[in-house]
Amino acid sequence: MPCCRLRALCQYETNKLVRIQSVRLGSLNSIYFLSCSIMMLWNRKYQEFDLVVSSVTTKVKGVAQAPLLGVGNVVWDEVDYSGPWKGKNTFFVVTNVIVTKNQKQGKCAQVPLKGRFCRTDKECEKGAWDQQKHGIQTGSCVKFDLLKKTCEVSAWCPIETRTTPPRPALLAAAENFTVLIKNNIRFPAFNYIRRNILPEMNDAYLRNCHRGNDSLCPIFRLGDIVREAGEKFSEMAVEGGVIGILIKWDCNLDRLMQRCLPRYSFKRLDEKESNKTLYPGLNFRFAKYNTVNGVEERTLYKAFGIRFDVMVFGQAGKFSFIQLIIYIGSTLSYYALVRDHTHKCPFMLLSSFRSEHSGTQQSVKMMLSSLQEDPGHLRAILCLLQPSDDTNDDVQPSLDKKTNPNAKPSRPAWCMCDFCAPSSLPEEELCCRRTEGTCITSSPLFGQLVLRRSLLEAVLLYQDPLSPSVKKLQTAALRHCAYREYISWRFGVPPNDTHPAIPSCCVWRIRREYPSPDGQYSGFRPVKMTSMQACENGEL
């Protein structure tokens, strides 16, 4: 045994070459090779790639005046509408607001939530608090208005009562604000540094550039950003939301084709439909404090606005001799695989063969003997294309065809198609269906791919091309070949020496088509495909 293994190390195998004179196949062969070359250039498979490392800073500019209830006209600048609410690679702009003035520490009636009222002090637990309340209960039930009572709370009074934002948005003028985005990138593998403000962009350029006529301009109008994201600023400004600013870098660092420029796109990231989400939009609260007559007071703001998230992604490629060799090697190996292993295109190969060669039995034998491997479904395609002189042997089961009651035993309890037979072996108690319905043996494909005699003859001929005439085939060989064709059709090619269980209805349908003379069946076993020579030698 060790000697055999050592000898195997000194052996070299080559595939059999088949040269086919065909304009169609030759043209497709050339087109495939040309396509691979074009794809290599288009996708830059000859390059080594590195992902971008990025940093982002933003600066928002704009001033707006908004009338606030009980306050009057208020001018909002960058400190007011963005202030400290800046995160990593994000900036925020307030577009709408609810103001509650002159709040002081004290006791007041809780704003009723979802019809929660009280009648006596017993209904108000002292010290209780939950997420829906604005303070801590004192244990007293007090008047909220002339008709209703609610639990008293210790809180900043008066409590905020308005829940819906104003329409239209108070800071709708924020649509004309602008933002300067500064994006610095680096590709570590190539030690390449770049920024979206290009070297030729000077101060005069930045003061006058506009996205409408220059796609590389790093200054963006907020209304244009929202519009390019497919939204309307005046509507989005009411409840707020989240917009993504996507910066893509796709860089070619080769000297002859060097190009590294940003591409901007915009997309809304949050759910905008109020009826589809529990808390639509984006809002938060902040306060401005002052002291009046020695008492601390505050003005509470519930701010609605738009958050802009700047997301940077991309890659850079540079010529690599190693990547070029790897791509050429993999392409040539796949190219050889497609040419030599006909399971990649069996229909094309057989169609070309049948159209450009005579349909004699000897030609078909020569063609089948040249194939190297059998990938399973290839056999079915070969057999369907195989010319046959005896068309009467093809089986075409009808959908409404009923089995012979004399040949089929009574239906067992586990059968769902009414065509299975009882068995003493648990592994054979299998039906083609999980629920009641038409049996798979009634399908026309079952007759074409499993029972068709010319198909089975061609498969056996493929296994043994130099066997005697197919007319001498024994029924047992056809029966076992039909088992194999069913497995190949429904499950694919199983591992060596194994096979899936075949439904009982299919087994008995095959046996009725190719019966044993003595009525005895040994069952289908996971052995190598039965050949015609084995039939003649009495090996079945």
C-alpha positions in Angstrom: 0.0 0.0 0.0 2.8 2.6 0.8 4.4 1.7 -2.5 1.2 2.5 -4.4 1.0 5.9 -2.7 4.7 6.7 -3.6 4.0 5.7 -7.2 1.0 8.1 -7.2 3.3 11.0 -6.4 5.3 10.3 -9.5 2.3 10.3 -11.8 0.9 13.2 -13.8 -2.6 13.3 -15.4 -3.7 15.4 -18.3 -7.2 16.0 -19.6 -8.3 14.7 -23.0 -8.6 17.4 -25.6 -11.5 17.6 -28.0 -11.2 19.9 -31.0 -14.6 20.9 -32.5 -14.9 22.6 -35.8 -17.7 25.1 -35.0 -18.1 28.7 -35.9 -20.5 29.2 -33.0 -18.3 27.6 -30.3 -15.2 29.3 -31.7 -16.9 32.7 -31.7 -18.1 32.2 -28.1 -14.7 31.1 -27.1 -13.1 34.3 -28.4 -15.9 36.4 -26.9 -15.3 34.9 -23.5 -11.6 35.5 -23.7 -12.2 39.1 -24.8 -14.8 39.6 -22.1 -12.3 38.5 -19.4 -9.8 41.0 -20.7 -12.3 43.8 -20.7 -13.5 42.9 -17.2 -9.9 43.0 -15.9 -9.5 46.5 -17.2 -12.9 47.8 -16.1 -12.7 46.4 -12.6 -9.0 47.0 -12.3 -8.2 43.5 -11.2 -4.6 44.2 -11.9 -4.4 46.5 -8.9 -3.9 46.2 -5.2 -6.5 48.0 -3.1 -6.6 49.7 0.2 -9.6 51.1 2.2 -10.0 54.8 3.1 -9.2 56.3 6.5 -11.1 59.5 7.0 -11.8 62.5 9.3 -14.5 65.1 8.9 -15.1 68.6 10.2 -18.1 70.9 9.4 -19.0 74.6 9.7 -22.6 75.8 9.4 -23.3 79.4 8.4 -26.7 81.2 8.4 -28.9 83.6 10.5 -32.7 83.4 10.8 -35.4 85.3 12.7 -38.3 83.4 14.3 -41.3 84.6 16.2 -41.6 82.7 19.5 -44.9 82.6 21.5 -44.6 84.9 24.5 -41.1 86.0 23.6 -41.4 87.8 20.3 -39.0 87.8 17.3 -35.8 86.1 18.1 -32.7 86.0 16.0 -31.1 82.6 15.7 -27.4 82.3 14.7 -25.1 79.3 14.6 -24.7 79.2 18.4 -28.5 79.0 18.9 -29.4 76.5 16.3 -26.4 74.2 16.5 -24.4 75.1 19.6 -22.8 72.1 21.5 -24.9 69.4 19.8 -22.2 68.2 17.5 -21.1 64.6 17.4 -18.4 62.8 15.5 -18.9 63.3 11.7 -22.3 64.9 12.4 -23.9 68.4 12.8 -27.4 69.5 13.9 -29.6 72.3 12.8 -32.7 73.4 14.8 -35.7 73.9 12.5 -38.7 74.1 14.9 -39.2 74.7 18.6 -41.8 74.7 21.5 -41.1 77.3 24.2 -42.3 77.2 27.8 -41.3 80.4 29.6 -40.7 81.4 33.3 -40.5 78.0 34.8 -39.7 77.9 38.6 -39.1 75.1 41.1 -42.5 74.5 42.8 -45.6 72.4 43.0 -48.3 72.3 40.3 -50.9 70.0 38.7 -49.5 67.3 36.5 -50.6 67.5 32.8 -53.1 64.7 32.3 -51.7 61.9 30.1 -54.0 59.6 28.2 -57.0 60.6 30.3 -55.3 60.0 33.7 -57.3 61.9 36.2 -57.8 61.6 40.0 -60.7 62.1 42.4 -59.1 61.7 45.8 -55.6 61.9 47.3 -55.5 58.1 47.7 -55.1 57.8 43.9 -51.9 59.8 44.1 -49.0 57.9 45.6 -46.6 60.2 47.3 -43.0 60.0 45.9 -44.1 58.2 42.8 -42.6 58.9 39.4 -42.7 57.5 35.9 -41.3 58.3 32.5 -44.5 60.0 31.4 -44.6 62.5 34.3 -42.7 65.8 34.6 -42.1 65.6 38.4 -42.5 63.7 41.6 -46.0 63.2 43.1 -46.7 65.0 46.4 -49.7 62.7 47.3 -52.3 65.4 46.7 -55.1 65.5 44.1 -55.5 69.1 42.9 -57.5 70.9 40.2 -56.0 71.0 36.7 -58.9 73.1 35.3 -62.5 73.8 36.3 -63.7 70.2 35.5 -60.6 68.0 36.0 -58.2 67.0 38.7 -54.7 65.5 38.4 -52.0 64.5 40.9 -49.8 67.3 42.2 -46.1 67.1 41.4 -42.9 68.8 42.5 -41.4 70.1 39.3 -40.4 73.1 37.1 -43.7 74.9 36.9 -45.6 75.7 34.8 -45.3 72.3 33.1 -44.9 72.1 29.3 -48.4 71.5 27.9 -48.0 71.5 24.1 -47.1 68.2 22.5 -47.3 68.9 18.8 -44.8 71.2 17.0 -45.9 74.3 15.2 -46.8 74.2 11.5 -45.2 75.6 9.4 -41.8 75.2 11.2 -40.6 78.4 13.0 -37.1 78.2 11.5 -38.0 77.2 8.0 -35.5 79.8 6.8 -32.8 77.3 7.8 -33.3 75.9 4.3 -30.9 78.6 3.1 -28.2 77.9 5.6 -24.9 76.5 4.2 -22.4 74.0 5.5 -18.7 73.7 4.6 -17.6 70.0 4.8 -13.9 69.4 5.2 -12.9 65.8 4.6 -9.3 64.6 4.9 -8.6 61.0 3.8 -5.6 58.7 3.8 -4.8 55.3 2.2 -2.2 53.9 4.6 -1.0 51.1 2.2 0.1 53.7 -0.4 0.9 56.5 2.0 -1.4 58.7 0.0 -3.2 61.8 1.6 -6.0 63.8 0.0 -8.8 66.2 1.0 -12.0 67.2 -0.6 -10.9 70.9 -0.8 -8.6 70.5 -3.8 -5.3 72.4 -4.2 -6.8 74.7 -6.9 -9.7 75.7 -4.7 -8.7 79.1 -3.2 -10.7 81.5 -1.0 -12.3 83.3 -4.0 -13.4 79.9 -5.4 -15.1 78.8 -2.1 -17.0 82.1 -1.8 -18.6 81.7 -5.2 -18.8 77.9 -5.9 -22.2 76.3 -6.1 -23.4 72.7 -6.3 -25.6 73.5 -9.3 -22.6 74.1 -11.6 -19.8 72.4 -9.7 -20.2 68.9 -8.3 -16.9 69.1 -6.4 -17.9 72.3 -4.4 -17.5 71.4 -0.7 -20.1 74.0 0.4 -23.7 72.8 0.5 -27.0 74.5 0.9 -29.1 72.6 3.4 -32.2 72.8 1.2 -30.3 71.3 -1.7 -29.1 68.5 0.5 -32.6 67.6 1.7 -33.9 67.9 -1.9 -31.3 65.6 -3.4 -32.2 63.1 -0.6 -35.7 63.1 -2.1 -37.4 65.1 0.7 -39.1 68.5 1.0 -37.3 70.8 3.5 -40.5 72.6 4.7 -42.1 69.3 5.6 -39.1 67.7 7.2 -38.4 70.8 9.3 -41.6 70.4 11.3 -40.7 67.2 13.2 -37.0 66.9 12.2 -35.2 63.8 10.9 -31.8 62.4 9.9 -30.1 62.9 6.6 -27.0 61.0 5.5 -24.3 62.8 3.4 -22.3 60.1 1.6 -18.8 60.8 0.3 -17.4 58.1 -1.9 -13.7 58.0 -2.9 -12.9 55.7 -5.8 -9.2 56.4 -6.5 -6.9 55.2 -9.2 -3.3 55.9 -8.2 -1.6 54.7 -11.3 0.4 57.5 -12.9 -1.1 57.3 -16.4 -4.7 57.1 -15.1 -4.4 58.9 -11.7 -7.8 60.1 -10.5 -8.9 60.7 -6.9 -12.0 62.8 -6.5 -14.9 62.7 -4.1 -18.5 61.9 -5.1 -21.4 63.2 -3.0 -24.8 61.6 -2.5 -27.6 62.1 0.0 -30.2 59.9 1.6 -32.7 60.1 4.4 -31.9 57.6 7.2 -34.9 57.8 9.6 -38.5 56.7 9.1 -40.4 59.8 8.0 -44.0 58.4 8.1 -45.6 59.4 11.4 -48.2 56.6 11.1 -45.5 54.0 10.7 -43.2 54.8 13.7 -44.0 55.5 17.3 -41.8 58.6 17.7 -41.2 60.2 14.3 -38.7 62.9 13.6 -35.9 64.1 15.9 -36.1 66.4 19.0 -34.6 67.2 22.3 -34.9 69.7 25.1 -32.6 72.4 26.5 -33.1 75.4 28.8 -31.7 78.9 29.3 -31.5 80.0 32.9 -31.7 83.4 34.6 -32.4 84.8 38.0 -35.3 87.1 38.8 -35.6 88.7 42.3 -33.2 86.1 43.6 -35.3 83.2 42.3 -33.8 81.0 39.5 -36.0 80.7 36.5 -35.6 79.1 33.1 -37.0 79.1 29.6 -37.5 75.5 28.3 -37.1 74.8 24.6 -38.2 71.6 23.0 -36.2 71.7 19.7 -37.0 69.8 16.6 -34.3 69.7 13.9 -32.3 67.8 11.2 -29.2 65.9 12.0 -26.7 65.4 9.2 -24.5 62.4 9.3 -21.4 62.5 7.1 -20.3 59.0 6.1 -17.1 58.5 4.1 -16.2 55.3 2.3 -14.1 54.2 -0.6 -10.9 52.6 -1.8 -7.8 53.3 -3.8 -6.1 51.0 -6.3 -2.5 50.8 -7.6 -0.9 48.5 -10.1 0.5 45.3 -8.6 2.4 42.8 -10.6 1.4 40.0 -8.1 -2.3 40.8 -8.5 -2.0 40.8 -12.3 -0.4 37.4 -12.3 -3.0 36.0 -9.9 -5.9 37.3 -12.0 -4.4 36.0 -15.3 -3.7 32.6 -13.7 -7.3 32.3 -12.3 -8.8 33.5 -15.6 -6.8 31.0 -17.6 -7.6 28.1 -15.3 -11.3 29.0 -15.5 -11.0 29.4 -19.2 -9.5 25.9 -19.5 -12.2 24.6 -17.2 -14.9 25.9 -19.4 -13.3 24.5 -22.5 -12.4 21.1 -21.2 -15.2 20.3 -18.8 -18.3 20.4 -20.9 -20.6 20.4 -17.9 -20.2 24.2 -18.0 -22.2 24.3 -21.3 -23.6 20.9 -22.3 -26.6 22.2 -24.2 -24.4 24.5 -26.3 -21.9 21.7 -27.0 -24.5 19.1 -27.9 -26.5 21.5 -30.0 -23.5 22.5 -32.0 -22.5 18.9 -32.4 -25.9 17.8 -33.7 -26.1 20.7 -36.1 -22.6 20.3 -37.6 -22.1 16.6 -37.5 -24.1 13.6 -38.7 -26.6 12.1 -36.2 -25.3 8.5 -36.5 -25.0 6.3 -33.5 -21.2 6.0 -34.0 -20.8 9.8 -33.9 -22.7 10.0 -30.7 -20.5 7.2 -29.1 -17.4 9.1 -30.1 -18.8 12.3 -28.6 -19.8 10.7 -25.3 -16.5 8.9 -24.9 -14.7 12.2 -25.1 -16.4 13.6 -22.0 -14.3 13.5 -18.9 -16.8 13.7 -16.0 -20.5 13.3 -15.3 -21.8 16.2 -13.2 -25.3 14.7 -12.8 -27.7 16.8 -14.8 -25.4 16.7 -17.8 -26.6 13.1 -18.4 -30.2 14.2 -18.6 -29.4 16.9 -21.1 -27.3 14.5 -23.2 -30.1 12.0 -23.2 -32.8 14.5 -24.2 -30.6 15.6 -27.1 -29.7 12.1 -28.0 -31.4 11.0 -31.3 -33.5 7.9 -31.0 -34.9 5.7 -33.7 -37.5 4.2 -31.5 -39.9 6.9 -30.5 -42.5 4.5 -29.2 -40.4 3.7 -26.1 -40.8 7.3 -24.7 -43.0 7.5 -21.7 -45.4 10.4 -21.3 -47.5 9.8 -18.1 -50.8 11.7 -18.1 -51.7 14.0 -15.1 -55.0 12.1 -14.6 -53.5 8.6 -15.2 -54.4 6.2 -12.4 -52.2 3.3 -11.4 -53.2 -0.3 -12.0 -55.0 -1.5 -8.9 -53.8 -5.0 -9.5 -50.1 -3.8 -9.5 -50.3 -1.4 -6.5 -51.0 -2.6 -3.0 -53.4 -0.8 -0.7 -52.4 2.7 0.4 -50.5 2.8 3.7 -51.3 5.5 6.3 -48.1 7.5 5.6 -48.9 7.9 1.9 -50.2 11.3 0.7 -50.3 10.7 -3.0 -52.3 7.4 -3.1 -49.6 5.6 -5.1 -47.2 4.3 -2.4 -46.9 0.6 -1.3 -46.5 -0.8 2.2 -43.0 -1.8 3.3 -41.5 -3.5 6.3 -38.4 -1.3 6.2 -38.8 2.1 7.9 -36.4 3.8 5.5 -38.6 2.9 2.5 -41.8 4.4 4.1 -41.4 7.6 2.2 -43.9 9.5 0.0 -43.2 12.1 -2.6 -45.5 14.6 -0.8 -45.9 16.0 2.8 -49.5 16.8 2.3 -52.2 15.2 0.1 -52.1 16.0 -3.6 -51.0 14.8 -7.0 -48.2 12.3 -7.2 -44.9 13.3 -8.8 -45.1 10.3 -11.0 -48.0 12.0 -12.8 -45.7 14.8 -13.9 -44.6 14.9 -17.6 -41.1 15.5 -16.5 -41.0 12.3 -14.6 -41.7 10.5 -17.8 -39.1 12.5 -19.7 -36.3 12.4 -17.2 -36.8 9.1 -15.4 -38.9 6.6 -17.5 -37.9 7.5 -21.0 -36.2 4.5 -22.6 -34.1 6.4 -25.1 -32.8 8.6 -22.2 -31.8 5.6 -20.1 -30.1 4.0 -23.1 -28.1 7.1 -23.8 -27.0 7.3 -20.1 -25.8 3.7 -20.1 -24.1 4.3 -23.5 -22.4 7.3 -21.9 -21.1 5.1 -19.1 -19.8 2.4 -21.5 -19.4 3.9 -25.0 -17.9 0.7 -26.4 -20.7 -1.6 -25.2 -22.8 -3.7 -27.7 -25.9 -2.4 -29.3 -28.5 -0.8 -27.0 -31.1 -3.2 -28.2 -29.6 -5.9 -26.0 -30.1 -3.9 -22.9 -31.6 -5.9 -20.0 -34.6 -4.5 -18.1 -32.7 -4.6 -14.8 -30.1 -2.1 -16.1 -32.8 0.2 -17.3 -34.6 0.0 -14.0 -31.5 0.8 -11.9 -30.6 3.6 -14.3 -34.1 5.1 -13.8 -33.5 5.1 -10.0 -30.3 7.0 -10.6 -31.9 9.5 -13.0 -34.6 10.2 -10.4 -32.0 11.0 -7.7 -30.0 13.1 -10.1 -33.1 15.0 -11.1 -34.5 15.7 -7.6 -31.3 15.8 -5.4 -28.3 16.2 -7.7 -25.3 13.8 -7.7 -24.9 12.3 -4.2 -21.5 11.4 -2.7 -19.8 8.1 -3.7 -21.4 5.0 -2.2 -24.5 6.8 -0.9 -27.9 7.8 -2.3 -31.0 9.5 -0.9 -34.1 7.4 -0.2 -36.5 7.3 -3.2 -40.2 7.7 -2.5 -42.2 4.5 -2.6 -44.5 5.7 -5.3 -41.6 6.5 -7.6 -39.9 3.1 -7.0 -43.1 1.2 -7.9 -43.8 3.3 -10.9 -40.3 2.5 -12.2 -40.7 -1.2 -11.5 -44.0 -1.3 -13.3 -42.3 0.3 -16.4 -39.3 -2.0 -16.2 -40.5 -5.1 -14.2 -38.4 -8.0 -13.0 -39.4 -11.3 -14.8 -39.8 -13.2 -11.5 -41.4 -10.3 -9.6 -38.5 -10.2 -7.1 -36.6 -6.9 -6.4 -33.4 -6.6 -4.4 -33.8 -2.8 -4.0 -31.6 0.0 -5.2 -28.2 0.1 -3.6 -25.5 2.8 -3.6 -23.3 1.1 -6.1 -21.7 2.3 -9.3 -24.0 2.9 -12.3 -25.0 -0.3 -13.9 -23.4 -0.7 -17.3 -24.7 -2.6 -20.4 -21.7 -4.9 -20.3 -22.6 -5.9 -16.7 -26.1 -6.8 -17.9 -24.6 -9.2 -20.6 -22.3 -10.8 -18.1 -25.1 -11.5 -15.7 -23.8 -9.4 -12.9 -27.2 -8.0 -11.9 
